[in-house]
Amino acid sequence: MSSKNKVIITFLGNLNYDTRCKNLFNTLKVNGYEIQFLGFDWLTKDFEPVGGDVTIHKLHRGFLSLSFYLKFTWHIKFFLMASKASIIFAEDIYTLPFAVLFGKLKRSKVFYDSRELYGHLAGLKGKKAKQGFWRIIEKFFIKKVDHIITTGKLDSDFLKEKYKVDNTILLRNLPRYYKPEKENNLRLLFGIEKHKKILLYQGVIHQGRGLHPIYEALKELQNCVLIIIGDGEFEDFYKNLAMEMGINEQVIFAGKVNQDEILSYTKTADVGLSIIENMSLSYYYALPNKLFEYIMAEIPVVVSNLPQMKEIVEKHEVGKVVDLDNPDELVEAIKQLIADENLYNMFKENCRTASQELNWENEAKNLLDKL
């Protein structure tokens, strides 16, 4: 195959648990590109590195360890040096410098996926040195890529203004259009009583993603159970917090689920929650894949009052928007959804309609036109 049709995707993460990377990989492959994927995993227990066109290396736990970065740097440099690809995707800021350097060396086109506003991450709040470092990295390298991919219009606007660039591509975190026939019924899997309503949290377990306000709401929602699908470095913290708050019997940690199967679990919940807290600019502009997965699975949503999520929910009328400055709003929104059958069914039907528009197949056209 000609090098013009060869693509490399680099990502500090695991393809199997990242919807965005998996959708990109499959879309390029279906459209005739020869793909090589390089990823890394340091969270999955009993992980075995894989080979073939998907290479995922195991890194030692401890994100700040020197061995972590040395091994990461070694693998990505070796991988890109051996490449004959004409297109390189840097799926995060951590792989961006390597993609740019080897892209210039090999005259490859470089796409930078700015899936977060990396200089404004909530996890870097109060860590000025690290925050400053990643801002410098992005400022230097972002102007050297051929295209910048963003997850939302406001992200595009921010980067255009900050870096004076005009080469952005909007590629939101939409799931592929898929209505699973098989169910992995959460109620049966975890023995949840019929009269209990299932609230669902999908995604990385991290501070600022809404678990604390959700926990507070659960104290007023005795007929509800929260299921958390996902994992993360704060999993133990939130398990302990549930115990301390006396709601541990209402909270179930289901673990991480392969993205190929996620919707078969999602569809069996009653309400999908995307309660992002306004802790940083990156969170303020949040438009997470979980929101669109809930819509695809046809379960009404409750989201926090942040601009891009609010726009989607109100435009398509698929759920409720709440102001986290008023904690009672979250409780009341959930109570209204589970008590008002007509409202719930209207939102559910609207999810079905919206999913025909809000899917990866439609969104991917924005990228394919630029390759």
TORKOLSE-718339 format. One record per residue (C-alpha): x, y, z; residue in one letter; chain. Coordinates in Angstrom, 2 decimals, decimal comma. Example, Ala and Ser with C-alpha at 12.3 -4.5 7.8 and 13.67 -1.06 7.14 Angstrom:
REM TORKOLSE-718339
{r {12,30 -4,50 7,80} 'A' 'A'}
{r {13,67 -1,06 7,14} 'S' 'A'}
REM end
This chain:
REM TORKOLSE-718339
{r {0,00 0,00 0,00} 'M' 'A'}
{r {1,19 3,52 -0,81} 'S' 'A'}
{r {2,53 5,57 2,10} 'S' 'A'}
{r {-0,18 8,11 1,24} 'K' 'A'}
{r {-2,71 5,71 2,74} 'N' 'A'}
{r {-0,71 4,87 5,87} 'K' 'A'}
{r {-1,70 6,46 9,17} 'V' 'A'}
{r {-0,25 6,32 12,67} 'I' 'A'}
{r {-2,31 7,16 15,76} 'I' 'A'}
{r {-0,42 7,86 19,00} 'T' 'A'}
{r {-2,17 8,12 22,36} 'F' 'A'}
{r {-1,22 7,98 26,03} 'L' 'A'}
{r {-4,07 5,61 26,80} 'G' 'A'}
{r {-5,70 2,32 25,84} 'N' 'A'}
{r {-7,64 2,06 22,58} 'L' 'A'}
{r {-10,02 -0,51 24,05} 'N' 'A'}
{r {-11,35 1,93 26,63} 'Y' 'A'}
{r {-11,34 5,15 24,65} 'D' 'A'}
{r {-14,36 5,67 22,41} 'T' 'A'}
{r {-12,85 8,58 20,52} 'R' 'A'}
{r {-9,70 6,71 19,52} 'C' 'A'}
{r {-11,61 3,56 18,67} 'K' 'A'}
{r {-14,04 5,42 16,43} 'N' 'A'}
{r {-11,18 7,22 14,69} 'L' 'A'}
{r {-9,29 3,96 14,17} 'F' 'A'}
{r {-12,31 2,13 12,73} 'N' 'A'}
{r {-13,39 5,02 10,51} 'T' 'A'}
{r {-9,99 5,37 8,90} 'L' 'A'}
{r {-9,74 1,63 8,39} 'K' 'A'}
{r {-13,18 1,41 6,77} 'V' 'A'}
{r {-12,17 4,24 4,44} 'N' 'A'}
{r {-9,18 2,34 3,10} 'G' 'A'}
{r {-6,34 3,57 5,29} 'Y' 'A'}
{r {-3,70 1,27 6,71} 'E' 'A'}
{r {-3,62 2,08 10,42} 'I' 'A'}
{r {-1,06 1,55 13,13} 'Q' 'A'}
{r {-2,03 2,49 16,67} 'F' 'A'}
{r {0,42 3,08 19,50} 'L' 'A'}
{r {-1,05 3,33 22,99} 'G' 'A'}
{r {-0,14 2,83 26,62} 'F' 'A'}
{r {-1,88 1,43 29,69} 'D' 'A'}
{r {-0,98 1,87 33,34} 'W' 'A'}
{r {-4,37 1,41 35,00} 'L' 'A'}
{r {-5,83 -1,89 33,77} 'T' 'A'}
{r {-5,18 -4,81 36,09} 'K' 'A'}
{r {-3,76 -8,01 34,57} 'D' 'A'}
{r {-3,11 -6,15 31,33} 'F' 'A'}
{r {-1,18 -7,95 28,62} 'E' 'A'}
{r {0,52 -5,89 25,87} 'P' 'A'}
{r {-0,80 -6,58 22,38} 'V' 'A'}
{r {0,68 -6,42 18,91} 'G' 'A'}
{r {-0,40 -6,32 15,28} 'G' 'A'}
{r {-1,82 -3,05 13,96} 'D' 'A'}
{r {-2,69 -2,12 17,56} 'V' 'A'}
{r {0,30 -1,85 19,88} 'T' 'A'}
{r {-0,40 -1,06 23,53} 'I' 'A'}
{r {2,49 -1,06 25,97} 'H' 'A'}
{r {2,19 -1,53 29,71} 'K' 'A'}
{r {3,62 1,28 31,81} 'L' 'A'}
{r {4,36 1,00 35,51} 'H' 'A'}
{r {1,74 2,49 37,77} 'R' 'A'}
{r {2,77 5,82 39,17} 'G' 'A'}
{r {2,14 8,54 36,62} 'F' 'A'}
{r {4,91 10,74 38,01} 'L' 'A'}
{r {7,63 8,09 38,02} 'S' 'A'}
{r {10,74 8,59 35,92} 'L' 'A'}
{r {10,48 5,06 34,52} 'S' 'A'}
{r {6,97 5,87 33,25} 'F' 'A'}
{r {8,20 8,74 31,08} 'Y' 'A'}
{r {11,39 7,06 29,97} 'L' 'A'}
{r {9,52 3,99 28,76} 'K' 'A'}
{r {6,83 6,12 27,12} 'F' 'A'}
{r {9,46 8,24 25,33} 'T' 'A'}
{r {11,45 5,22 24,20} 'W' 'A'}
{r {8,47 3,40 22,68} 'H' 'A'}
{r {6,99 6,38 20,87} 'I' 'A'}
{r {10,34 7,49 19,40} 'K' 'A'}
{r {11,13 3,98 18,18} 'F' 'A'}
{r {7,63 3,52 16,77} 'F' 'A'}
{r {7,61 6,81 14,84} 'L' 'A'}
{r {11,19 6,41 13,63} 'M' 'A'}
{r {10,27 3,10 11,98} 'A' 'A'}
{r {7,10 4,51 10,46} 'S' 'A'}
{r {6,46 5,22 6,79} 'K' 'A'}
{r {3,08 6,83 7,39} 'A' 'A'}
{r {2,04 9,96 5,54} 'S' 'A'}
{r {-0,34 11,03 8,33} 'I' 'A'}
{r {0,30 11,11 12,09} 'I' 'A'}
{r {-2,41 11,68 14,68} 'F' 'A'}
{r {-1,38 12,98 18,11} 'A' 'A'}
{r {-4,42 12,08 20,17} 'E' 'A'}
{r {-3,34 14,18 23,14} 'D' 'A'}
{r {-0,80 16,82 24,12} 'I' 'A'}
{r {1,56 14,19 25,53} 'Y' 'A'}
{r {2,21 12,68 22,10} 'T' 'A'}
{r {2,05 16,03 20,26} 'L' 'A'}
{r {5,79 16,95 20,40} 'P' 'A'}
{r {6,81 13,55 19,05} 'F' 'A'}
{r {4,23 13,69 16,25} 'A' 'A'}
{r {5,41 17,15 15,18} 'V' 'A'}
{r {9,12 16,31 15,31} 'L' 'A'}
{r {8,82 13,07 13,36} 'F' 'A'}
{r {6,19 14,60 11,09} 'G' 'A'}
{r {8,69 17,24 10,02} 'K' 'A'}
{r {11,45 14,67 9,70} 'L' 'A'}
{r {9,38 12,36 7,52} 'K' 'A'}
{r {7,27 15,04 5,82} 'R' 'A'}
{r {4,07 13,57 7,21} 'S' 'A'}
{r {0,85 15,49 7,72} 'K' 'A'}
{r {0,14 15,98 11,45} 'V' 'A'}
{r {-3,27 16,15 13,13} 'F' 'A'}
{r {-3,42 17,26 16,77} 'Y' 'A'}
{r {-6,50 16,16 18,69} 'D' 'A'}
{r {-7,05 18,84 21,33} 'S' 'A'}
{r {-9,57 16,69 23,18} 'R' 'A'}
{r {-9,03 18,88 26,26} 'E' 'A'}
{r {-7,86 22,42 26,85} 'L' 'A'}
{r {-4,66 20,98 28,25} 'Y' 'A'}
{r {-3,31 24,23 29,65} 'G' 'A'}
{r {-6,50 24,61 31,68} 'H' 'A'}
{r {-7,11 21,12 33,08} 'L' 'A'}
{r {-8,90 20,81 36,40} 'A' 'A'}
{r {-6,29 18,27 37,51} 'G' 'A'}
{r {-3,60 20,95 37,18} 'L' 'A'}
{r {-5,45 23,51 39,24} 'K' 'A'}
{r {-3,05 24,86 41,85} 'G' 'A'}
{r {-0,07 23,24 40,08} 'K' 'A'}
{r {1,30 26,32 38,34} 'K' 'A'}
{r {4,57 24,75 37,22} 'A' 'A'}
{r {2,91 21,82 35,44} 'K' 'A'}
{r {0,18 24,02 34,05} 'Q' 'A'}
{r {2,76 26,45 32,70} 'G' 'A'}
{r {4,81 23,63 31,20} 'F' 'A'}
{r {1,92 22,20 29,18} 'W' 'A'}
{r {0,85 25,66 28,05} 'R' 'A'}
{r {4,35 26,27 26,69} 'I' 'A'}
{r {4,38 22,88 24,96} 'I' 'A'}
{r {1,03 23,51 23,32} 'E' 'A'}
{r {1,85 27,09 22,33} 'K' 'A'}
{r {5,06 25,99 20,63} 'F' 'A'}
{r {3,84 22,88 18,82} 'F' 'A'}
{r {0,23 23,71 17,96} 'I' 'A'}
{r {1,27 26,13 15,22} 'K' 'A'}
{r {3,36 23,42 13,58} 'K' 'A'}
{r {0,53 20,96 12,90} 'V' 'A'}
{r {-1,56 20,78 9,74} 'D' 'A'}
{r {-4,91 20,48 11,49} 'H' 'A'}
{r {-6,22 20,89 15,04} 'I' 'A'}
{r {-9,16 18,69 16,02} 'I' 'A'}
{r {-11,50 19,91 18,77} 'T' 'A'}
{r {-14,44 18,41 20,65} 'T' 'A'}
{r {-16,64 21,50 20,67} 'G' 'A'}
{r {-17,23 24,82 18,93} 'K' 'A'}
{r {-16,25 26,82 22,01} 'L' 'A'}
{r {-12,96 24,92 22,19} 'D' 'A'}
{r {-12,31 25,84 18,55} 'S' 'A'}
{r {-13,11 29,48 19,21} 'D' 'A'}
{r {-10,80 29,54 22,23} 'F' 'A'}
{r {-7,84 28,03 20,36} 'L' 'A'}
{r {-8,37 30,29 17,34} 'K' 'A'}
{r {-8,29 33,36 19,56} 'E' 'A'}
{r {-5,43 32,24 21,80} 'K' 'A'}
{r {-3,05 30,92 19,14} 'Y' 'A'}
{r {-4,26 32,84 16,07} 'K' 'A'}
{r {-4,89 29,63 14,11} 'V' 'A'}
{r {-7,60 28,88 11,55} 'D' 'A'}
{r {-7,08 25,17 10,87} 'N' 'A'}
{r {-9,50 23,60 13,37} 'T' 'A'}
{r {-11,79 20,65 12,67} 'I' 'A'}
{r {-14,86 20,04 14,83} 'L' 'A'}
{r {-15,09 16,38 15,83} 'L' 'A'}
{r {-17,35 15,99 18,83} 'R' 'A'}
{r {-17,28 12,93 21,09} 'N' 'A'}
{r {-20,22 11,24 19,41} 'L' 'A'}
{r {-20,78 7,47 19,50} 'P' 'A'}
{r {-21,30 5,51 16,34} 'R' 'A'}
{r {-24,95 4,93 15,46} 'Y' 'A'}
{r {-25,70 1,69 17,22} 'Y' 'A'}
{r {-28,79 0,24 18,88} 'K' 'A'}
{r {-27,63 -2,93 20,68} 'P' 'A'}
{r {-30,11 -5,79 20,65} 'E' 'A'}
{r {-28,28 -7,55 23,48} 'K' 'A'}
{r {-28,69 -6,18 26,99} 'E' 'A'}
{r {-26,28 -6,39 29,88} 'N' 'A'}
{r {-29,03 -5,61 32,33} 'N' 'A'}
{r {-27,63 -3,61 35,23} 'L' 'A'}
{r {-30,64 -4,39 37,41} 'R' 'A'}
{r {-30,11 -8,14 37,03} 'L' 'A'}
{r {-26,32 -7,99 37,19} 'L' 'A'}
{r {-26,32 -6,21 40,54} 'F' 'A'}
{r {-29,58 -7,50 42,01} 'G' 'A'}
{r {-31,29 -4,11 42,16} 'I' 'A'}
{r {-34,90 -4,16 43,33} 'E' 'A'}
{r {-37,59 -3,30 40,78} 'K' 'A'}
{r {-38,83 -0,21 42,61} 'H' 'A'}
{r {-35,35 1,34 42,66} 'K' 'A'}
{r {-34,33 3,72 39,86} 'K' 'A'}
{r {-30,87 3,40 38,33} 'I' 'A'}
{r {-28,81 6,56 37,96} 'L' 'A'}
{r {-25,77 6,10 35,73} 'L' 'A'}
{r {-22,35 7,73 35,79} 'Y' 'A'}
{r {-20,05 6,72 32,93} 'Q' 'A'}
{r {-16,44 7,69 32,49} 'G' 'A'}
{r {-13,21 8,33 34,34} 'V' 'A'}
{r {-13,53 8,60 38,11} 'I' 'A'}
{r {-11,95 11,94 38,90} 'H' 'A'}
{r {-12,51 15,04 40,96} 'Q' 'A'}
{r {-14,75 17,63 39,37} 'G' 'A'}
{r {-16,73 15,09 37,34} 'R' 'A'}
{r {-19,77 15,46 39,58} 'G' 'A'}
{r {-19,57 12,54 41,96} 'L' 'A'}
{r {-19,55 14,69 45,08} 'H' 'A'}
{r {-22,77 16,59 44,23} 'P' 'A'}
{r {-24,33 13,33 43,04} 'I' 'A'}
{r {-23,47 11,73 46,38} 'Y' 'A'}
{r {-25,09 14,65 48,20} 'E' 'A'}
{r {-28,22 14,23 46,08} 'A' 'A'}
{r {-28,38 10,49 46,81} 'L' 'A'}
{r {-29,02 11,23 50,48} 'K' 'A'}
{r {-32,37 12,69 49,37} 'E' 'A'}
{r {-33,06 9,97 46,80} 'L' 'A'}
{r {-33,59 6,82 48,83} 'Q' 'A'}
{r {-35,33 5,08 45,93} 'N' 'A'}
{r {-32,31 5,51 43,64} 'C' 'A'}
{r {-29,10 3,56 43,09} 'V' 'A'}
{r {-26,03 5,06 41,44} 'L' 'A'}
{r {-24,00 2,79 39,16} 'I' 'A'}
{r {-20,53 3,99 38,19} 'I' 'A'}
{r {-19,11 2,47 35,01} 'I' 'A'}
{r {-15,45 3,33 34,70} 'G' 'A'}
{r {-12,34 3,58 36,81} 'D' 'A'}
{r {-9,64 6,06 37,66} 'G' 'A'}
{r {-7,09 7,17 40,18} 'E' 'A'}
{r {-9,80 8,51 42,52} 'F' 'A'}
{r {-11,83 5,30 42,67} 'E' 'A'}
{r {-10,74 4,40 46,21} 'D' 'A'}
{r {-11,33 7,98 47,32} 'F' 'A'}
{r {-14,96 7,89 46,19} 'Y' 'A'}
{r {-15,53 4,41 47,60} 'K' 'A'}
{r {-14,38 5,69 50,98} 'N' 'A'}
{r {-16,43 8,87 50,62} 'L' 'A'}
{r {-19,58 6,83 49,99} 'A' 'A'}
{r {-18,89 4,94 53,22} 'M' 'A'}
{r {-18,30 8,16 55,16} 'E' 'A'}
{r {-21,53 9,69 53,84} 'M' 'A'}
{r {-23,54 6,57 54,66} 'G' 'A'}
{r {-24,67 5,98 51,07} 'I' 'A'}
{r {-22,44 3,02 50,20} 'N' 'A'}
{r {-25,46 0,73 49,79} 'E' 'A'}
{r {-26,74 3,09 47,08} 'Q' 'A'}
{r {-23,46 3,23 45,13} 'V' 'A'}
{r {-22,20 0,42 42,90} 'I' 'A'}
{r {-18,79 0,51 41,24} 'F' 'A'}
{r {-19,19 -1,62 38,12} 'A' 'A'}
{r {-15,63 -1,22 36,83} 'G' 'A'}
{r {-14,42 -0,49 33,35} 'K' 'A'}
{r {-16,33 -1,79 30,32} 'V' 'A'}
{r {-14,99 -2,29 26,81} 'N' 'A'}
{r {-16,31 0,45 24,54} 'Q' 'A'}
{r {-17,73 -2,10 22,10} 'D' 'A'}
{r {-20,17 -3,19 24,83} 'E' 'A'}
{r {-20,84 0,03 26,74} 'I' 'A'}
{r {-24,24 0,88 25,23} 'L' 'A'}
{r {-25,63 -2,56 26,09} 'S' 'A'}
{r {-25,17 -1,56 29,74} 'Y' 'A'}
{r {-26,14 2,10 29,33} 'T' 'A'}
{r {-29,55 1,36 27,82} 'K' 'A'}
{r {-30,70 -0,48 30,96} 'T' 'A'}
{r {-30,28 2,52 33,27} 'A' 'A'}
{r {-33,07 5,01 33,97} 'D' 'A'}
{r {-31,23 8,35 34,01} 'V' 'A'}
{r {-27,80 9,35 32,69} 'G' 'A'}
{r {-25,81 11,90 34,69} 'L' 'A'}
{r {-23,19 14,32 33,36} 'S' 'A'}
{r {-22,65 16,65 36,29} 'I' 'A'}
{r {-19,37 18,34 35,38} 'I' 'A'}
{r {-18,27 20,96 37,91} 'E' 'A'}
{r {-16,96 24,35 36,80} 'N' 'A'}
{r {-13,45 23,82 38,18} 'M' 'A'}
{r {-11,46 24,90 35,14} 'S' 'A'}
{r {-11,86 26,29 31,64} 'L' 'A'}
{r {-11,50 22,78 30,21} 'S' 'A'}
{r {-14,40 21,58 32,36} 'Y' 'A'}
{r {-16,43 24,73 31,65} 'Y' 'A'}
{r {-16,31 23,89 27,93} 'Y' 'A'}
{r {-16,97 20,18 28,57} 'A' 'A'}
{r {-18,92 18,18 26,01} 'L' 'A'}
{r {-18,20 14,61 27,14} 'P' 'A'}
{r {-18,88 11,42 25,23} 'N' 'A'}
{r {-21,02 10,11 28,10} 'K' 'A'}
{r {-23,71 12,68 27,27} 'L' 'A'}
{r {-23,97 11,45 23,70} 'F' 'A'}
{r {-23,79 7,81 24,78} 'E' 'A'}
{r {-26,79 8,36 27,04} 'Y' 'A'}
{r {-28,66 9,93 24,13} 'I' 'A'}
{r {-27,72 7,06 21,80} 'M' 'A'}
{r {-28,89 4,58 24,45} 'A' 'A'}
{r {-32,16 6,54 24,70} 'E' 'A'}
{r {-32,06 7,35 28,41} 'I' 'A'}
{r {-32,99 10,88 29,55} 'P' 'A'}
{r {-30,16 12,94 31,03} 'V' 'A'}
{r {-29,45 15,41 33,78} 'V' 'A'}
{r {-26,50 17,71 33,11} 'V' 'A'}
{r {-24,87 20,64 34,85} 'S' 'A'}
{r {-25,44 24,16 33,58} 'N' 'A'}
{r {-22,33 24,46 31,40} 'L' 'A'}
{r {-22,70 26,07 27,97} 'P' 'A'}
{r {-22,00 23,26 25,50} 'Q' 'A'}
{r {-23,88 20,54 27,40} 'M' 'A'}
{r {-26,78 22,91 28,06} 'K' 'A'}
{r {-27,03 23,75 24,36} 'E' 'A'}
{r {-27,29 20,08 23,34} 'I' 'A'}
{r {-29,82 19,14 26,03} 'V' 'A'}
{r {-32,08 22,13 25,47} 'E' 'A'}
{r {-31,88 22,05 21,67} 'K' 'A'}
{r {-32,84 18,38 21,47} 'H' 'A'}
{r {-35,00 18,32 24,63} 'E' 'A'}
{r {-33,46 15,16 26,02} 'V' 'A'}
{r {-33,37 15,94 29,74} 'G' 'A'}
{r {-32,86 18,50 32,48} 'K' 'A'}
{r {-30,19 21,15 33,07} 'V' 'A'}
{r {-29,31 22,01 36,68} 'V' 'A'}
{r {-27,36 24,75 38,42} 'D' 'A'}
{r {-24,89 23,20 40,86} 'L' 'A'}
{r {-24,83 26,42 42,88} 'D' 'A'}
{r {-28,29 25,34 43,99} 'N' 'A'}
{r {-27,87 21,70 45,17} 'P' 'A'}
{r {-31,64 21,22 45,43} 'D' 'A'}
{r {-31,95 21,53 41,64} 'E' 'A'}
{r {-30,17 18,22 41,05} 'L' 'A'}
{r {-32,41 16,40 43,51} 'V' 'A'}
{r {-35,58 17,96 42,12} 'E' 'A'}
{r {-34,59 17,29 38,49} 'A' 'A'}
{r {-34,06 13,59 39,19} 'I' 'A'}
{r {-37,26 13,35 41,21} 'K' 'A'}
{r {-39,24 14,99 38,41} 'Q' 'A'}
{r {-37,80 12,68 35,77} 'L' 'A'}
{r {-38,61 9,50 37,66} 'I' 'A'}
{r {-42,04 10,68 38,83} 'A' 'A'}
{r {-43,42 12,22 35,63} 'D' 'A'}
{r {-43,89 9,34 33,20} 'E' 'A'}
{r {-45,10 11,56 30,34} 'N' 'A'}
{r {-42,08 13,87 30,64} 'L' 'A'}
{r {-39,72 10,91 30,89} 'Y' 'A'}
{r {-41,17 9,24 27,79} 'N' 'A'}
{r {-41,02 12,51 25,84} 'M' 'A'}
{r {-37,32 12,89 26,64} 'F' 'A'}
{r {-36,74 9,24 25,77} 'K' 'A'}
{r {-38,40 9,65 22,37} 'E' 'A'}
{r {-36,41 12,83 21,75} 'N' 'A'}
{r {-33,21 10,89 22,49} 'C' 'A'}
{r {-34,18 8,42 19,80} 'R' 'A'}
{r {-34,67 11,24 17,30} 'T' 'A'}
{r {-31,51 13,11 18,32} 'A' 'A'}
{r {-29,36 9,99 18,00} 'S' 'A'}
{r {-30,04 9,95 14,26} 'Q' 'A'}
{r {-28,19 13,27 14,03} 'E' 'A'}
{r {-25,72 13,04 16,92} 'L' 'A'}
{r {-23,63 10,11 15,77} 'N' 'A'}
{r {-20,05 9,51 14,72} 'W' 'A'}
{r {-20,90 8,59 11,14} 'E' 'A'}
{r {-22,22 12,10 10,53} 'N' 'A'}
{r {-19,48 13,83 12,50} 'E' 'A'}
{r {-16,57 11,95 10,91} 'A' 'A'}
{r {-17,28 13,60 7,55} 'K' 'A'}
{r {-15,70 16,77 8,96} 'N' 'A'}
{r {-12,39 14,91 9,31} 'L' 'A'}
{r {-12,46 12,75 6,20} 'L' 'A'}
{r {-12,75 15,84 4,03} 'D' 'A'}
{r {-9,37 17,06 5,37} 'K' 'A'}
{r {-7,27 13,92 4,92} 'L' 'A'}
REM end
